[in-house]
């Protein structure tokens, strides 16, 4: 019985020279992700989410490529762990609550059902029956309020400045026109 989930807080295990931990995995969990680390790995994160093959490099073995079936999950208490850009098409950001903290009866029921083969078969049967034929991840994925705030936070300062100016409500605007230029708005010195 293989384990298809890998859980780590050590980024080198995923993005380092030796990548044995991602072999045969369908779910990679990065625990306690830190914003600086994730921002430094921005392009590697994007690549991991979209590449067709993973390069598996195990110590003392010949490296080989394997079909990428990995889904990446990052968990953190930090607010800004990924650089969500305006053109982002990969990330979903969810904020969890504390509604079920300390509710052992609820969690005991969840764990009991996770270990019940009949319940898991019913869940899989249900999921197979969900019509996903019109689902497009880029278009239909949830964009939570937290996602939108983070995307705004990660917009470069100069872009934020020009977005603010383009709204036309900048207090420094004045009307400007000369015989050689069309009417426009300029900023007072």
Secondary structure, DSSP 8 states (H G I E B T S, - for coil): ----EEEES-THHHHSS--GGGTT-SEEEETT--HHHHHHTHHHHHHHHH-SEEEE--TTS--EEEE---EEEE--S-S--S---TT--S-------STTTT-HHHHHHHHHHHT-HHHHHHHHHHHHHS--TT--HHHHS---HHHHHHHHHTS-HHHHHHHHHHTT--TTEEEE--SSS-SEEEE--
